[in-house]
Amino acid sequence: MDIAFRLDPELIIGTDTINRIGFFCNKYGSRVLVATEQVLYENQSIERLTAVLNDSGIESIVFDEIPAQATADVAETAASLARGARCSAIVGFGGLKTQSIARMAAILSGSKLEVFDLLDGRKSDGAFLPYIAVPTTGRDPFLFSDYFIAVDPRDRSVKLVKSPGGLCAAAVVDGNLSESLSDKFAATTAFDGFCVAVESYCSSKSSFLSDALLEQAISLYAQMMKSYMNNQNVDLVNSATNAGFLMALGSAVSAPGIGTALAYALNGRFPVAKSWCSTVLLPYILERLVSARPEKIAKVAALMGEPVEGASIADSAAMTVDTIRNCMGALKVPARFKDFNLSLDRLIPAAEAARNLEFVAFSPWTVAAEDAFDILKQAF
């Protein structure tokens, strides 16, 4: 397979890189809209960002009305504010949902299209405001992709939205901006990133380039899981930042799968964090990948440090599933969707919406809507 890949944003990764955000914003003008979430006031991250911008001679208009269960229509409000204030760029400052809203607002701000046009598959007319990503989580699988996932307010289904070329002008990844999470919740973010990385690793779209990136990401996520299990004092912030960057880059070259799609679909429909959804789904996704890509899941076991020498491919692949289940048990994370008081019947629309996301077509087996629901039933 030929590899066609373009990395849109200018990228800077490291500690306190937020202090250089003004350099990127100054290229476009002296006023920006900061699309963010109110939880970031708690550690004064928003005040720090706006202070850095102000010191760089940039006026910031803060839009902080992005709730945890935000749907795509919030982007229209942000876009209207950006147009009215004559902003020259939009800074997305926050987690996965905030980045999605900011990205869509950047498209709408310079376009004549409305949010439902984008959700219904109409391509952007090419006019937009530059979008600058400042993520507070390092596990956005679409950071370097030309598409992203948004939640349709009409039925809370997830839709794939195509980005015009050059939309993401820059990405500033500062590990110190990571949200403060409990150990159990933080561990689920490692399972979440691991799920995306393994699915992309096993994708029919994978290549030597994506494999090289994702093997390193898988190894880092495995080290993080073991650190959480053993209460080891390691630099988990930098590990999460590095693993998330490699996962995002690798999944952009390749493509994630039905587990990632289901996690987004469930999070869009119910008040359950995406990382929790991915964690519950992970063993069942791995079991299917053992059948579809046994040699790659066997390699995953080796990357996780399992004793695979002399073992058959089948036995090595089985070790991967067993190791993940043991990690989940040791960390006492929920392993069933019924633990979140969800109803099985209400999961059917989520399965259908997940199956309809275009990247699922690159799964290493043909995924029908029934297959997607069967995974949810097993995980229920």
C-alpha positions in Angstrom: 0.0 0.0 0.0 1.2 3.5 -0.9 1.6 5.9 2.1 0.1 9.3 1.6 0.5 11.5 4.6 0.5 15.2 5.4 1.1 16.6 8.9 -1.0 19.8 8.9 -0.2 21.5 12.1 3.1 23.0 13.2 3.8 21.1 16.4 5.6 21.8 19.6 5.8 19.3 22.4 7.3 19.7 25.9 7.1 21.1 29.3 5.8 24.7 29.6 5.4 25.0 25.8 2.2 26.9 26.5 4.4 29.9 27.1 5.0 29.9 23.3 1.4 30.0 22.2 1.7 33.7 21.4 4.2 32.9 18.7 1.6 30.9 16.8 -1.3 33.2 17.3 0.6 36.3 16.3 0.9 35.0 12.8 -2.8 35.5 12.2 -3.7 38.7 14.1 -4.1 40.3 17.5 -7.4 38.8 18.8 -8.3 35.1 19.2 -11.2 33.2 20.6 -10.3 30.7 23.3 -12.8 27.8 23.3 -12.4 26.0 26.6 -14.2 24.3 29.5 -14.9 25.7 33.0 -13.2 22.9 34.8 -9.8 24.4 33.8 -10.5 27.4 36.0 -9.9 25.1 39.0 -6.1 24.9 38.4 -6.0 28.4 36.9 -5.0 27.1 33.5 -7.3 29.5 31.7 -5.8 32.4 33.5 -2.4 31.3 32.7 -3.2 30.9 29.0 -4.8 34.3 28.7 -1.9 35.9 30.6 0.6 34.4 28.1 -1.5 35.7 25.2 -1.8 39.1 26.7 1.9 39.3 27.3 2.3 38.5 23.6 0.0 41.5 22.6 -2.9 39.2 21.8 -6.4 39.9 23.1 -8.3 36.7 24.1 -12.1 36.3 24.0 -12.9 33.4 26.3 -15.8 31.1 25.4 -16.1 28.6 28.3 -19.6 27.3 27.7 -18.6 23.8 26.6 -20.3 21.3 28.9 -19.1 17.7 29.4 -21.9 16.4 27.2 -21.6 19.2 24.6 -23.1 18.6 21.1 -22.0 20.2 17.9 -24.5 23.1 18.0 -22.3 24.6 20.7 -19.8 25.3 18.0 -22.3 27.6 16.3 -22.4 29.8 19.4 -18.6 29.9 19.5 -18.4 30.7 15.8 -20.9 33.5 16.1 -18.9 35.0 19.0 -15.7 34.7 17.0 -17.2 36.5 14.0 -18.7 39.2 16.1 -15.5 39.9 17.9 -13.5 39.8 14.6 -11.2 37.1 15.9 -8.3 36.0 13.7 -8.0 32.4 15.0 -9.6 30.0 17.4 -7.7 28.2 20.2 -9.1 24.9 21.4 -8.0 24.6 25.0 -9.3 21.5 26.7 -10.1 17.8 26.3 -11.5 15.7 23.4 -14.9 17.3 23.3 -13.5 20.8 23.5 -11.1 20.2 20.7 -14.0 18.9 18.5 -16.1 22.0 19.3 -13.2 24.3 18.6 -12.4 22.6 15.4 -15.9 22.8 14.1 -16.2 26.5 15.3 -13.1 27.3 13.2 -14.8 25.9 10.1 -18.1 27.6 10.7 -16.5 31.0 11.5 -15.3 31.6 8.0 -17.9 29.6 6.1 -21.5 30.1 5.0 -22.4 26.6 6.1 -24.3 25.8 9.2 -23.5 23.0 11.7 -26.1 20.6 10.3 -24.6 21.0 6.8 -21.3 19.7 8.2 -23.0 16.9 10.2 -24.9 15.8 7.1 -21.8 15.4 5.1 -21.5 18.7 3.1 -17.9 19.6 2.5 -16.6 22.9 3.8 -16.3 25.7 1.2 -12.7 26.1 2.2 -13.1 29.3 4.2 -12.2 29.0 7.9 -10.4 30.6 10.8 -7.1 28.9 11.7 -7.5 26.4 14.5 -4.8 26.1 17.1 -5.0 23.0 19.4 -3.9 23.2 23.0 -5.0 19.8 24.3 -5.2 19.0 28.0 -5.2 15.3 27.2 -2.7 13.5 25.1 -5.0 10.9 23.6 -6.9 12.6 20.7 -6.7 10.0 17.9 -7.8 12.6 15.3 -5.3 15.4 16.2 -3.4 14.8 13.0 -6.2 13.5 10.9 -8.3 15.3 8.2 -11.5 14.4 10.0 -12.9 14.4 13.6 -16.0 13.2 15.5 -18.8 15.5 16.5 -22.1 14.7 18.4 -25.3 15.5 16.5 -27.7 17.4 18.7 -30.7 16.0 16.9 -30.3 12.5 18.3 -26.9 12.5 20.1 -25.4 10.2 17.4 -21.7 10.6 16.4 -20.8 11.9 13.0 -17.6 12.1 11.1 -16.8 15.7 10.0 -14.1 16.3 7.3 -11.6 19.1 8.0 -10.5 21.4 5.1 -6.8 21.2 4.4 -4.7 23.5 6.6 -7.4 24.0 9.3 -5.2 23.0 12.2 -2.4 25.6 12.0 -0.6 24.5 15.1 -0.7 22.1 18.1 0.9 23.0 21.4 1.2 19.9 23.6 2.2 20.7 27.1 2.1 17.8 29.5 1.9 20.1 32.5 -1.6 21.1 31.3 -2.9 17.6 31.8 -6.0 17.4 33.9 -5.6 16.2 37.5 -7.2 12.8 37.7 -7.6 10.1 40.3 -5.3 7.1 39.9 -8.2 4.9 38.8 -9.5 7.4 36.3 -5.9 8.2 35.0 -5.4 4.4 34.5 -8.4 4.3 32.2 -6.8 6.9 30.0 -4.0 4.5 29.5 -6.4 1.8 28.5 -8.1 4.2 26.2 -5.0 5.2 24.3 -3.9 1.6 24.2 -7.2 0.6 22.6 -6.8 3.2 19.8 -3.1 2.2 19.3 -3.8 -1.5 19.0 -6.8 -1.1 16.7 -4.7 1.2 14.4 -1.8 -1.3 14.6 -4.1 -4.1 13.4 -6.0 -2.0 10.8 -6.0 -3.0 7.2 -4.7 0.5 6.5 -1.6 0.0 8.6 1.9 0.3 7.1 5.5 0.0 8.2 5.4 3.7 9.2 2.2 3.4 11.4 3.6 0.1 12.9 6.8 1.8 13.9 4.9 4.7 15.6 2.3 2.5 17.2 4.6 -0.2 18.5 6.4 2.5 20.6 3.0 3.9 21.7 1.8 0.4 22.8 5.0 -0.2 24.8 4.6 3.2 26.6 1.0 2.6 27.4 1.9 -0.9 28.8 4.5 0.7 31.0 2.0 3.2 32.3 -0.5 0.4 33.1 2.1 -1.5 35.1 3.1 1.7 36.9 -0.4 2.3 38.0 -0.7 -1.3 39.1 2.5 -1.2 41.1 2.2 2.4 42.4 5.6 3.1 40.9 6.9 6.7 41.1 7.6 7.3 37.4 7.1 10.4 35.1 3.6 9.4 34.0 2.9 12.9 32.6 5.7 12.7 30.1 4.9 9.1 29.3 1.3 9.9 28.6 2.3 12.9 26.4 4.7 10.9 24.4 2.4 7.9 24.1 -0.5 10.1 23.0 1.6 11.9 20.4 2.8 8.6 18.9 -0.7 7.1 19.0 -2.3 10.2 17.3 0.4 10.2 14.6 0.2 6.5 14.1 -3.6 6.4 13.9 -3.6 9.3 11.4 -1.3 7.2 9.1 -3.5 4.2 9.7 -7.0 4.2 11.2 -8.7 3.2 14.5 -11.5 0.6 14.6 -14.9 -0.3 16.0 -13.8 -0.1 19.6 -12.8 3.5 19.3 -16.0 4.2 17.3 -18.2 2.5 20.0 -16.4 4.5 22.8 -17.1 7.8 21.1 -20.7 6.7 20.3 -21.4 5.8 23.9 -19.8 8.9 25.3 -21.9 11.0 22.9 -25.1 9.4 24.0 -24.6 8.8 27.7 -22.7 10.7 30.6 -19.9 8.1 30.7 -16.3 9.2 30.0 -14.9 7.9 26.8 -11.9 6.4 28.6 -14.2 4.3 30.8 -16.1 3.1 27.7 -12.8 2.1 26.0 -11.6 0.3 29.1 -14.7 -1.8 29.3 -14.6 -2.6 25.5 -10.9 -3.3 25.3 -10.8 -7.1 26.2 -13.6 -7.9 23.8 -12.0 -5.9 21.0 -8.7 -7.8 21.7 -10.5 -11.1 21.5 -11.7 -10.3 18.0 -8.3 -9.1 17.0 -6.7 -12.3 18.2 -8.8 -14.1 15.5 -8.3 -11.4 12.9 -4.7 -10.5 13.4 -3.1 -13.2 15.7 0.5 -12.4 14.6 0.1 -8.7 15.5 -1.6 -9.3 18.8 1.2 -11.8 19.6 3.6 -8.9 18.9 1.6 -6.7 21.3 2.2 -9.3 24.1 6.0 -8.9 23.5 5.7 -5.2 23.5 4.0 -5.4 26.8 6.9 -7.4 28.2 5.1 -10.7 28.4 7.3 -14.0 28.3 6.5 -14.9 24.7 9.8 -16.6 23.9 9.1 -20.1 22.7 5.4 -19.6 22.8 3.2 -20.1 19.8 1.5 -17.2 18.1 -1.9 -18.3 19.4 -0.6 -18.5 23.0 1.3 -15.2 22.8 -1.8 -13.5 21.5 -3.9 -14.9 24.3 -1.4 -13.5 26.8 -2.3 -10.0 25.6 -6.0 -10.5 26.5 -5.1 -12.1 29.8 -2.7 -9.3 30.7 -5.2 -6.6 30.1 -7.9 -8.4 32.1 -5.4 -8.8 35.0 -4.5 -5.1 34.9 -8.2 -4.2 34.9 -8.8 -6.5 37.9 -5.8 -5.2 39.8 -6.8 -1.6 39.3 -10.5 -2.4 40.1 -11.9 -0.5 37.2 -15.4 -1.2 36.0 -15.5 -4.1 33.5 -19.2 -4.0 32.5 -21.5 -1.4 31.1 -24.2 -2.4 33.5 -22.0 -0.9 36.2 -22.9 2.6 34.8 -26.6 1.9 35.1 -27.1 1.7 31.3 -29.9 -0.2 29.6 -28.9 -2.8 27.0 -31.8 -1.8 24.7 -30.6 1.8 24.7 -27.2 0.8 23.3 -28.6 -0.2 19.9 -28.5 3.3 18.4 -24.9 3.7 19.6 -23.9 0.5 17.9 -25.5 1.7 14.6 -23.9 5.1 14.8 -20.5 3.7 15.5 -20.7 1.2 12.6 -21.5 4.1 10.2 -18.3 6.0 11.0 -16.1 5.7 7.9 -12.9 4.6 9.5 -14.5 1.4 10.8 -14.3 0.1 7.2 -10.5 -0.4 7.8 -11.1 -2.9 10.6 -9.4 -6.2 9.9 -12.7 -8.0 9.7 -16.0 -6.9 8.2 -18.0 -5.2 10.9 -21.7 -5.2 10.5 -24.1 -3.3 12.8 -25.0 -6.7 14.4 -21.3 -7.3 15.2 -21.0 -3.9 16.9 -24.1 -4.6 19.0 -22.7 -8.1 19.8 -19.6 -6.5 21.3 -21.7 -4.2 23.4 -23.8 -7.2 24.6 -20.7 -9.1 25.6 -19.4 -6.0 27.5 -22.8 -5.4 29.2 
